Amino acid sequence: MSRGRLKVLALVVALFLATLVVRNHYTNHYVRNLNAKSSLVTAKTNDLLAEIKTNAPSYEIPPKDAYLDSVWKAIPGYNGLAVDVDASYRKMKAKGKFDKSKLVFKEVSPKIHLKDLPPSPVYKGNPEKPMVAFTINVAWGNEYIPRMLEVLKKHNAKATFFLEGRWVKNNPTVAQLIIAADQEVGNHSYTHPDMARLGSQQIRNEIVETNSVILATTDHKVEWFAPPSGSYRDEVVKIASSLGLKTIMWTADTIDWQKPPREVIINRVMKKAENGTIVLMHPTKPTADALDELITRIETSGRKVVNISTLLDEKRYDTIKKVENK
């Protein structure tokens, strides 16, 4: 038999056998079972995905836009929470049933940010963010700064040290010590003047010179400005903004420069220690004495002590707690 006829015969036999396999009762039963199982898996997948999508809105938190308050001026925005349906499904698919503890969330940014608002001072953070920011204005009090840094480190807490430019020039080592302690620094003018009474060029000079000396001394570029004694007019805020700095005020004042007993400082702060509170301090003995208990009590209230950058950003701190309590 020729090679060509052998190939034709082999093809015919193969087709015959294939037909037998396809028409075989057991094969048909196996295929039907496969299709049934596949349909069942698909149905369960669709049901679980549908249930996650249906339940998602009840666990989600809408973001909060930044806004201007008639009393507190610029209030930063705060991220919301949305359910990541695909990631949540991957965590639940092994058991094939809805489990709220396995929901996966992603943060959702607000539409209006702090940077979108017209130049305005900031007196507090978003009222839904469980954080309190410490600001420490420095133009004197060198002897208390190392101890304050130690207490902050003990609690893994952060603060923003607003440095007077002239002080930085005269005390570069202490300024560098603050940075080495992983604390934030800001601009507190150069000569501690009444900024509200200065001319436009003087305002600019005070801010620019301080930025320059801080950068040269600590290799850090600042983004926050705290006017001495909280004195400013709208032009001061606008000039600071044109130089890339937000103007920071406070919610709670320790008035520690009057050297009150530590208990007085603690009471003054705790009366106003709410979500978003900004606390004004100076490196004084009573503040250094009160700092440890102050941080402990704030943390016990469920809030974290942070610097200005962390307080004013839109990231959530309490994602897990918020979800579990819903």
C-alpha positions as MATLAB code, in Angstrom:
seq = 'MSRGRLKVLALVVALFLATLVVRNHYTNHYVRNLNAKSSLVTAKTNDLLAEIKTNAPSYEIPPKDAYLDSVWKAIPGYNGLAVDVDASYRKMKAKGKFDKSKLVFKEVSPKIHLKDLPPSPVYKGNPEKPMVAFTINVAWGNEYIPRMLEVLKKHNAKATFFLEGRWVKNNPTVAQLIIAADQEVGNHSYTHPDMARLGSQQIRNEIVETNSVILATTDHKVEWFAPPSGSYRDEVVKIASSLGLKTIMWTADTIDWQKPPREVIINRVMKKAENGTIVLMHPTKPTADALDELITRIETSGRKVVNISTLLDEKRYDTIKKVENK';
ca = [
       0.000    0.000    0.000;
       1.329    3.373   -0.922;
       2.301    5.954    1.723;
      -0.483    8.287    0.525;
      -3.168    5.612    1.006;
      -1.820    4.828    4.468;
      -2.203    8.494    5.507;
      -5.798    8.566    4.238;
      -6.619    5.332    6.087;
      -5.052    6.667    9.327;
      -7.139    9.836    9.052;
     -10.348    7.866    8.544;
      -9.618    5.667   11.574;
      -8.860    8.721   13.707;
     -12.130   10.376   12.702;
     -14.048    7.164   13.464;
     -12.499    6.871   16.947;
     -13.140   10.550   17.682;
     -16.785   10.076   16.765;
     -17.051    7.112   19.119;
     -15.533    9.128   21.988;
     -17.843   12.110   21.437;
     -20.940    9.900   21.203;
     -19.876    7.705   24.122;
     -22.432    7.721   27.010;
     -19.760    8.105   29.688;
     -18.049   10.917   27.858;
     -21.290   12.780   27.451;
     -22.074   12.341   31.156;
     -18.598   13.639   32.107;
     -18.964   16.685   29.882;
     -22.411   17.440   31.299;
     -21.007   17.284   34.837;
     -18.171   19.602   33.904;
     -20.581   22.103   32.438;
     -22.832   21.881   35.495;
     -19.935   22.450   37.888;
     -18.661   25.330   35.792;
     -22.103   26.905   35.777;
     -22.372   26.445   39.553;
     -18.994   28.103   40.156;
     -19.933   30.958   37.830;
     -23.258   31.404   39.619;
     -21.571   31.465   43.042;
     -19.001   33.951   41.775;
     -21.685   36.202   40.350;
     -23.766   35.932   43.534;
     -20.826   36.818   45.788;
     -19.741   39.726   43.599;
     -23.307   40.985   43.526;
     -23.593   40.733   47.312;
     -20.328   42.638   47.826;
     -21.502   45.381   45.456;
     -24.901   45.544   47.161;
     -23.433   45.816   50.671;
     -20.535   48.124   49.770;
     -22.405   51.459   50.115;
     -23.327   50.755   53.752;
     -19.634   50.469   54.674;
     -18.297   53.346   52.592;
     -17.506   56.838   53.892;
     -17.680   59.835   51.530;
     -14.663   62.163   51.377;
     -14.825   65.641   52.907;
     -13.889   68.619   50.761;
     -11.649   71.384   52.070;
     -13.644   74.522   52.835;
     -13.509   78.001   54.332;
     -15.140   78.326   57.746;
     -16.371   81.706   58.935;
     -14.566   81.255   62.271;
     -11.771   78.729   61.716;
     -10.855   79.866   58.189;
      -9.255   77.176   55.979;
     -10.228   73.618   56.912;
      -8.418   70.801   55.047;
     -10.220   67.968   53.309;
     -10.269   64.349   54.449;
     -10.224   61.171   52.369;
     -13.242   58.915   52.267;
     -13.386   55.127   51.976;
     -14.683   52.996   49.120;
     -14.904   49.198   48.936;
     -12.434   47.591   46.549;
     -14.847   45.007   45.135;
     -12.293   42.864   43.286;
      -9.848   42.739   46.204;
     -12.691   41.978   48.631;
     -13.904   39.137   46.403;
     -10.434   37.593   46.282;
     -10.393   37.468   50.102;
     -13.862   35.932   50.330;
     -13.909   33.531   47.377;
     -12.341   30.604   49.275;
     -15.431   30.306   51.505;
     -17.717   31.723   48.863;
     -19.772   33.862   51.231;
     -19.927   37.522   52.213;
     -17.824   38.467   55.271;
     -17.651   42.149   56.246;
     -14.406   41.559   58.147;
     -12.742   40.702   54.830;
     -13.816   43.835   53.009;
     -10.883   45.678   51.448;
     -11.020   49.469   51.315;
      -9.310   52.124   49.290;
      -9.125   55.817   50.133;
     -11.074   58.264   47.990;
      -9.726   61.785   47.605;
     -12.011   64.822   47.988;
     -12.702   67.064   45.015;
     -11.607   70.287   46.746;
      -8.191   70.406   48.444;
      -6.576   72.874   50.827;
      -4.437   74.159   47.970;
      -7.589   74.980   46.003;
      -8.813   77.481   48.597;
      -7.854   81.162   48.439;
      -4.985   82.166   50.797;
      -6.307   81.859   54.330;
      -4.801   80.934   57.717;
      -5.302   77.462   59.194;
      -6.463   77.262   62.820;
      -7.334   73.562   62.951;
      -7.401   70.338   60.987;
     -10.394   68.456   59.668;
     -12.795   67.733   62.571;
     -13.098   64.080   61.546;
      -9.378   63.329   61.679;
      -8.446   61.891   65.121;
      -5.182   63.782   65.471;
      -3.810   66.719   67.443;
      -0.862   68.756   66.163;
       1.765   70.287   68.448;
       3.446   73.489   67.279;
       6.431   74.821   69.218;
       7.546   78.378   68.472;
      11.271   78.773   69.067;
      13.104   82.055   69.585;
      14.556   81.170   73.008;
      14.386   78.307   75.536;
      17.252   76.222   74.147;
      17.781   74.457   77.463;
      14.366   72.759   77.321;
      14.424   71.592   73.709;
      16.501   68.377   74.200;
      14.165   67.183   76.949;
      11.093   67.918   74.834;
      12.618   65.974   71.947;
      13.215   62.999   74.251;
       9.568   62.960   75.365;
       8.338   63.170   71.785;
      10.600   60.256   70.849;
       9.369   58.216   73.817;
       5.815   58.451   72.493;
       6.754   58.259   68.818;
       4.994   61.620   68.544;
       5.742   64.431   66.116;
       5.621   68.220   66.362;
       6.355   71.206   64.160;
       9.025   73.548   65.542;
       8.549   77.036   64.112;
      12.003   78.586   64.137;
      12.895   82.254   64.200;
      15.522   82.880   61.507;
      17.782   84.929   63.760;
      17.649   82.147   66.363;
      18.643   79.542   63.756;
      21.628   81.653   62.716;
      22.810   81.896   66.333;
      21.948   78.304   67.295;
      22.592   76.085   64.258;
      23.462   73.036   66.356;
      20.134   73.067   68.194;
      18.260   73.545   64.914;
      20.086   70.541   63.489;
      19.268   68.572   66.647;
      15.554   69.115   66.001;
      15.910   67.786   62.459;
      18.034   64.851   63.645;
      15.176   63.941   65.994;
      12.944   63.592   62.904;
      10.818   66.583   63.847;
       9.363   69.096   61.411;
      10.472   72.737   61.189;
       8.609   75.802   60.004;
       9.127   79.544   59.512;
       8.560   81.925   62.460;
       9.896   85.113   60.769;
      13.471   86.359   61.060;
      13.350   89.010   63.802;
      10.013   88.222   65.492;
       8.260   91.465   64.452;
       4.575   92.357   64.449;
       3.937   91.156   60.903;
       0.615   93.020   60.678;
       2.455   96.360   60.913;
       5.163   95.684   58.320;
       5.220   96.896   54.731;
       4.950   94.427   51.868;
       8.689   94.193   51.197;
       9.499   93.817   54.894;
       6.996   90.958   55.168;
       8.597   89.244   52.212;
      12.117   89.777   53.567;
      11.236   88.300   56.977;
       9.892   85.135   55.369;
      12.517   84.747   52.637;
      15.500   85.283   54.979;
      14.164   82.713   57.420;
      13.534   80.182   54.664;
      17.099   80.676   53.473;
      18.797   80.288   56.841;
      16.729   77.204   57.732;
      17.544   75.598   54.383;
      21.255   76.422   54.696;
      21.409   75.132   58.276;
      19.199   72.052   58.171;
      18.951   71.249   54.453;
      15.158   71.336   54.863;
      12.727   73.424   52.847;
       9.818   74.658   54.952;
       6.194   74.917   53.863;
       4.515   76.373   56.960;
       4.616   79.897   58.390;
       3.579   80.925   61.915;
       3.449   84.720   62.409;
       4.908   85.888   65.760;
       2.219   86.364   68.414;
      -0.329   85.313   65.812;
      -0.354   88.836   64.378;
      -1.143   89.112   60.679;
      -3.282   90.872   58.102;
      -4.567   89.428   54.848;
      -1.530   90.659   52.930;
       0.790   88.678   55.195;
      -1.106   85.485   54.400;
      -1.106   86.254   50.676;
       2.621   86.999   50.555;
       3.402   83.817   52.500;
       1.212   81.886   50.052;
       3.021   83.424   47.069;
       6.242   82.087   48.589;
       4.780   78.590   48.907;
       3.917   78.715   52.616;
       0.583   78.187   54.356;
      -0.037   80.368   57.407;
      -0.590   78.353   60.592;
      -2.376   79.599   63.710;
      -3.715   77.551   66.635;
      -6.823   76.158   68.300;
      -5.474   75.830   71.855;
      -2.919   78.201   73.419;
      -0.892   76.983   76.399;
       0.141   80.580   77.238;
       3.231   78.847   78.604;
       5.390   81.958   78.204;
       3.729   83.165   81.422;
       5.313   80.134   83.163;
       2.127   78.726   84.764;
       2.164   75.419   86.709;
       2.250   72.299   84.519;
      -1.284   71.386   85.624;
      -2.601   74.638   84.189;
      -1.009   73.882   80.820;
      -2.441   70.359   80.796;
      -5.940   71.604   81.632;
      -5.820   74.344   79.004;
      -4.925   71.875   76.293;
      -7.230   69.027   77.304;
     -10.259   71.322   77.389;
      -9.768   71.884   73.663;
      -8.116   68.622   72.619;
     -10.500   67.477   69.900;
     -10.026   66.052   66.423;
      -7.961   68.533   64.417;
      -6.796   70.689   67.337;
      -3.559   72.647   66.858;
      -1.754   73.340   70.147;
       0.600   76.303   70.513;
       3.644   75.851   72.775;
       7.087   77.274   73.503;
      10.183   75.621   74.963;
       9.554   76.467   78.616;
      10.059   74.497   81.816;
       6.355   74.010   82.594;
       5.728   72.796   79.041;
       8.676   70.410   79.217;
       7.305   69.173   82.565;
       3.776   68.740   81.199;
       4.604   67.198   77.826;
       4.736   63.529   78.851;
       1.353   63.515   80.604;
      -0.156   65.688   77.900;
       0.738   63.262   75.117;
      -0.405   60.297   77.227;
      -3.812   61.837   77.879;
      -4.340   62.815   74.253;
      -3.414   59.324   73.070;
      -5.712   57.802   75.706;
      -8.537   59.825   74.173;
      -7.949   57.941   70.905;
      -6.028   60.667   69.111;
      -2.446   60.763   67.872;
      -0.005   63.649   68.375;
       1.412   64.690   65.010;
       3.070   67.546   63.145;
       1.281   70.076   60.941;
       2.017   68.227   57.692;
       0.365   65.049   58.947;
      -2.619   66.840   60.480;
      -3.378   68.772   57.307;
      -2.901   66.039   54.722;
      -5.990   64.141   53.555;
      -4.861   60.627   54.464;
      -6.970   58.661   56.906;
      -5.580   57.499   60.243;
      -8.569   55.579   61.579;
      -9.569   53.409   58.622;
      -9.762   50.109   60.521;
     -11.419   51.580   63.592;
     -14.082   53.372   61.551;
     -14.978   50.226   59.608;
     -15.128   47.946   62.637;
     -17.416   50.324   64.509;
     -19.973   50.707   61.735;
];
